[in-house]
Amino acid sequence: MIGAEVTAMRINRIKELREDSDLTQREIAGILDVAQNTYCNYENGNREIPIELLIRLSRYYAVNMEYLLGLTDDRAPLPPSKRML
């Protein structure tokens, strides 16, 4: 059951971050260079988000990857020395 909870949290987080940034699905899809319906499927949990796009979302929103994945409530991004360039 923990896997389903983490998946639900990830879906909620990406939608929450998008809405908090006042972005439409079409706008964030454009930023990620995917079709709007593809991004919609990510947000609705109908399609798994590729790791490359999770990384891009994490960087775009300046949040910790573990926060984005629903593994922590700490939004703070990793310090520069801990991030891969």
Secondary structure, DSSP 8 states (H G I E B T S, - for coil): -HHHHHHHHHHHHHHHHHHHTT--HHHHHHHHTS-HHHHHHHHHTSS---HHHHHHHHHHHT--HHHHTTS-S------GGGS--
